[in-house]
Amino acid sequence: MEPEQAQKIAIMAGAGAVLAALATGRLPRWLRITLVSSLAALACAASLLGYRYATHPVTLTVATGSIDGDATRLMSAIAAEIAAKELPVRLKVVDKGTALDAVNAFAGGETNLAIVRADVGDLSAARAVVVLTYAVVLIAVPPGSTIDGMDGLKGKTVGVIAGPVNGKLVAAIAKAYDLDRAKVTFKDASPNDALQALQSKQIQALLVTMPISEKYLGMLRDVLPRSAKMKLGLVPIDLAGSIAAAARTYESYDLPKGTIRGSPAIPDDDLTTLRVPFYLVANKKLPDSAVSALAQAMMEVPRYLVGEYPLLAQIGAPSSDKDAYIPIHPGAATYFSGEQQSFLDKYADKLFYLFMLLGFFTSILAAAWKFMMKDSDSAEGGPLTRLTSLMDQIGTANSEAELANVERNIDEILRAQLERYSRGETDAAECGALGLAIQHLERLIGQRREGLDSRPRAAV
């Protein structure tokens, strides 16, 4: 026999012996107490671990990326505030450098969440949690330019900030206005080189897509030429409604008068253009409870940070329409619809089963206590076993003295059993069985006495 087989057989035999001892109760009391205490300690430890696991905050990873790094800074600030308030969800920000890399990381399953632009990357697994902001499409021309409409771009070169990200947007505008036939060229331009390119007439217009906030408006002013006598111009996208209908990632938007500058007003009237939403999206497989908690955190926490990050004031609920380009996550929908369940509604079934389990474990505890405290019914010490051994003594008794000794033993067993019963260490059924055994022994003693008295006496 192999040593490993012998070891397994020994272990199984030992386990069988323990189970047999438990089944028959033939273990010393100290060992039973130790065994039950150990099992109770293990049960408590398992319960504690289960409680800590159930109440431990859920940590979700979020991919971010933008040219200026603002997306990462905003989400890092939100993540720190969420952790400081000890909310049931945590965020781990993963900076991917660009918006395109962030959405690719999310689509590849590297992160649970991502900040995405609706027209960038594969969003088939994405479900909207909140709308962070909207990026507005602006086609700006330098002061003094004669370009005042899309027709004026014929034969011109348009610089595009963040060209790879804006590829679909440029294609949608070019298709709507047939700009390829008008020989309009779109050229990638970096924010640092845009001013020089406009001044040297390498480009005649600049297309940017940015949130409307003082920070980004200031950045736009910095990359455009300045003139004390003339103001920069903005080209309206009059076909914004048609473009939005054809490509549902975009929305038609009227930029309010004076948004870029108040005096003189730029634009000098409401300007028709496009905008595209930025979402915080979650993987559609994330649990509803985690996303609901995240949506609540994203709506409540930013208000503490708006003073430092004004863009956070633009956070809002995503569309709950069934035909929304990025459907809302069911967990977020639950939060925004106000259908979050109360504690009792949410855990009523669990509480019902918990009370059932408590009753079950109470019964187990009572049985364990009885198991620990009852005397061992071994061959040497069990009262019924001792009474059984007295039957043999009665059968072999040859004198009244021996029968009297048996009666004393019966009295001692009965007295000890009554004391145990008074302490609650035995039950009525056991005492009843003991009483029947004693009655039987008394009949045997009586019969043996009659037999001894009927024997012929020896002659003197």
N, C-alpha and C positions, 0 to 999 in steps of 0.2 A: 504494500500500500504506500502511495506517495505521501510525503510529509504534509503537503498542503491539504490532501484529502483527509488525513488523520486530524489535522487542525480543525477543518470544517466540521467533521463528525463530532469532535470534542465540544466545539462551540454550540452545535445544535443540541447535543446531549445536555450541556449545562443549561441552555435556555429551556429545554424541555423539563429539566428537573425543577427550575425556578417556577415555571408555569404550573407544574403539578403541585408544588408546594403551595403556590398561591391559591390554586383551586381547592385544595383540601384544608387550607389554613394552617398547615403544620410548619409554621415558622415561629421562631422566638419573637416575643413582643417587641424587643428593641429593634430587631431586623425589620419587622413590619412597619414600625414607626419611621425608621430610616428610609425605607423604600417609598412609602407614601409621601413623606416630606420631600424626598428628591423629585418625585413625580409632580408634586404641587409646585416646587420651585421651577421646574422646567416649564410647566404650564404658565406660570406667572411671567417667566422670561419671554416665552413665545407671545403671550398677550401684549407685553410691553413693546416688543419688537413690532408686532402687528399694528399697535396704536401709533408708534412713531412713524411707521411706514405710511399709514393712512393719513396722518396729519402733516407729514413732511411736505414742504412746498414743492410744486412741480417746476422743474427747471427746463426752460425752452430756449433753444438756440435760434438766433435771428441773424440772417445775412444782410449786410448793408454795403453800400458803395455809392460814391458820387464824386464828381470832379473836384469839388471843394472840400470833401470830407464832412460836410454838414450832417448828412444822414447818420453817420456813425456817432458824431458828437451828440446829436439829439437823442438817439436811442440809448446811448451810454448814460446820459443824464436821467432818462426815464427809468432805466434799469437800476441805477443807484437809488433813486427815490423809492421805487417799488420795494427794494431790499430794506431800505431804512424804515419803511412803514410795515414791514413783516407781513406782506400780503401773501395769499396762498399760491402765488405764481412768481417765478423768478425768470429773468432774462439774461442770457449770455450772448453778448454782441460779438459777431464774427465779421470783421472788416474785410471785404473782398476787393476793395479798391474802386471798382466801377459798378454802375447799376447793372450792366450786362453780366458781369462776373457774379454779382450777388444773385440774380435770378437764375443763372446757370447752376450755381451751388444749391439753390433751393430745389430746382427741378431734378437735380441729381440725387436728392435725398440727403445731402450733407447737413442740412439744417431743418428745423421744424417750421421756422417762420422766415419771412424776408420782407424788405421794403422794395416794392416793385413799381414800375411805371406800366400802365395798362397795355401799352403797345410794344413792350420789350420782352423778348424771350418766350419760353414755353411755360404757360400758366395753366396747363390742363389739370394739375393736381392742386391748384391754388383755390382757396376759399377766403373771401374778404372778411377781415376782422374790423378794421376802421379805415376811413379815408384820412390820410395824414394831411394832404394838401392837394392843390391843383397847380399844375404847371401850365402857364399861359403862353401861347405861341405869339411871338412878336417878330415882325419883319421890319427892321429899322433901317433908315437911310440917313446919311450924314446931312448936316445943315446945308441948305442951298441946293440940294438935289431936286431934280425935276420929276423924279419918280413919285407918283402919288396914287398908283394903283397897280394891280397885277399886270396890266397891259404894258406899263412902263418898264417892266423887267425884261422885255423882249430883247434878246441878244446880250443880256447882262450876265454877270457872274455874282452869285449869292454865296457868301460865306456862311457856313453852318457850324455853330458851336456844338461840340459833342456829336460829330457826324455819325459815328457808328450807332449811337443810341437813337438818333433822329432819322434813321434811314426810312422806316415805314411812314413817318410823318411827311417827309419830303416827297416820297413816292405818291402818297395820297393827294397832296397839293398839286404836284406836277400833272397827275392824271386828270384832276378836276379842271385845270386850266389849260391842259394840253401844252405844257411848258416845253416839252421836248421839241415840238414843232416850232415853238417860238424861239428855239435855240437858247434857252436859259440854262446856264451851267451852275451846278451846285458844287461847292468846294469846301472841304473840311477846313476849319479855322480854330485856332486855340485862343482862349481869352487873352493871352499875353501878346499875341501877334495881330489880333483883330484891328486895333487902332491903326497900326502901321499899314496894314493891308488896305484899309479904307482911305487913308491919306494918300497912299501911292496909287490908288485906283486899281489895285489888283482885284479888288472886289468892289461892287457898287452898292451892295445891300448886305445886311447881316440878319440871319435867322437865329433866334434864341428861343429856348423853351425854359421858362423859369417860374417859380412861385412868385406871387406878388407880395413882397415884403420890403421893408426899407433897406434891408441888407442887400437883397438881390437887385433892387432898383438902383442902389448906389453902385453896384458892380457894373450894371448896364451903362450907367452914365460914364463910368471910367473907361469903358472900351469903345466909346463913340467920340468922334471929334466934337469940340466945343466951339461955339461962336457967340460973341456978344450980341451980334445983330440978327442972327438967324437961328432958328431952332431946328432940332432934328425932326425927321418925319417918320411916321408909322404907316405901313401899307395895310389897308384893311383886307380881310379874307372874306369877301362878300358871299362866297359859296360855302361858308362854314356849315350851314345846315345840311346841304347836300353831301358834303364830305363826311359829316357825322352820321348821316343816314346810311352811307355806304360802308363806312368803317366805324363800328360801334365802340371802338376804343376811345374815340374823340367826342367832344361835346361842343356845340356852338356856344359862344360866350361873347357878351358885350362888355368890353373893357371900359370902366367908367371914365368920364371926362376928368382930365387933370390927374390921372393916376401916376404918370411918370414925373410930371412936374406941375406945380399948382399955378405959377405965374411966370411967364405966360403959360396957359394950360396946354399940357401935352398928355394925351391927345386933346384937341380943341372941341371934340364932341365924342359921344360914346362910340367906341370902335368895335366893329364886328370882327371876331377872330375865333380861334379854336383854343380849347384847353384839354388837358389830359390828366386824369387823376393819378396820384401816388397812393398806393394802398400798403397797409400792413396786412400781409396774407398769411394764412396758416395752411398746413397740409390738411387735405380733406379727411385724412384718417385720424387726426388728433381728436381726443375725447371731447365731447361737448362741454363737460364741466370745466376742463382746463381752459378752453377757448372763451367760455362765458366769463370766467374769472379774469382772463387777460383783457377782454373787451371792457369790463368794468374798470380795471386798473388803468387802461389807456384813456378812458374818459375822465377819470377822477384825478389821477396823479399829475398830468401836465399842467393843471391850473396852478400848481405850486411852483412851476418852472417858467410860466409865461413871461415873467419879468425879465428873465435872462435869455429866454428863447421865444421871442414873440410869434414865430411861425407855428408854435404848438397850439395857438389859439384857433387854428384852422381845422383841427381834428374834428371829425364828425362821423356820423353813422353811414355805412355804405347802403346802397340800394338793396331793398329786399324783394324787388321784382323778380319773377321767375325767369325773365329773359335778360337779366342783367349780364353784362359781358363776363364779369367775375362774380359768380353767385356768392351770396353771403354764407358764411359758415353757420350751421345750425346752432352752435353754441353762442355765437355772437347774436344771431337772430333772437334767441331766447332772452338775452340780456336787453336788447334794444326794444323788444316788444313788451317788456315788463312782465314776462311770464316766468321769471325765476321762481322756483318753488320755495316755499317756506321750509324751515327746518323739519317741521312735523310732516309736511307733504312729501318732502324729499326722502325722509328716513322712516316713514311710518311702517313700511313693511320690514325694514331692517330692525326697528325697535321691537316689533312683534316677535320676530324670530329670536331677537336677543333675550327677551323675557322668557321665551320658551327654553332657550339654552341655559339661562340662569336657573330655572326650575330643575332642568336636567342635571346641571352641575351641583345643585344643592343636594339632590338625591345621591349623586355620586359621592359628595363630601360626607354625607351621613353614613353611607355604606363604608367609606374608607375609615371613618372614625370608629365604626363598629369593628371593622377588620383589624384596626390597630389595637384596640383596647380589649378585645375578647381574649380569654385565656386559651392557651394552646391545648387542643384536644388530642394530645399525643397519647400513645399507648400507656405511658406511665402516669400521666396526670389527669386525664379526662374523667369526670365524675361517672359517666355511664360505663366507661371502660373499667373503672375501679369497682363499680357495683357488679359488673359481669364477672370479675375475678372472685368476688365474694361468693358467687353461686357455687364455684368449685369447693371453696372452704366449707360451705354448708353441707355439701354432699359428702364430704370426708370427715365431718366433725364426729368425734366419739365420746364427747362429754358436754355437759351443760356449760362448763367454763369456756369451751371453744365457741359454742353458740352465743354466749354472752359477749365474747370478744368481737364476733361478727356484728352483733347489734350495736356495740360501741362505734365500730367503724362506719356503720350506716348512719348513726347519729351525727358523726363528725362530717361525713360527706353532705348530709342534709343541711347541717348548720352552715357550712361553707357556701353551699349553693344559695341559701336564703340571704346570706350577707351580700353575695354577688348580685342577686336580684334587687336588693334594696339600693345598691349603688348604680343600678342601671347597666351592669356589665353582662347581663343575660336577659333573655326574653321569657314570656309566659309559656311559649311552646316548649322550650327546653326544660323549664321547671315541671311542666305537665308530664313530659316523657320520663323525667327523673322520678316523679311521684308514682307512675305506673310501675317502674322498675322496682322501687322500694316495696310497693304492695306485693309484687311477685316474690321478692326475697322474704318478706314476712311470712307468706304462705309456706315457702320452702322451709323456713326455720320452724314453723309450727309443725309441719309434717315430720321434720327430722326429730323434733322433741318427742312426738308421739312414737316414732320408731325406737328412740332410745329408751323410752319408758316401757315399751312392750318387750324389751329383751329380757330373758331370764336372768335373775340375779345370781351371782356366784355363791356357792355354799360357804358358810363361815367355818 
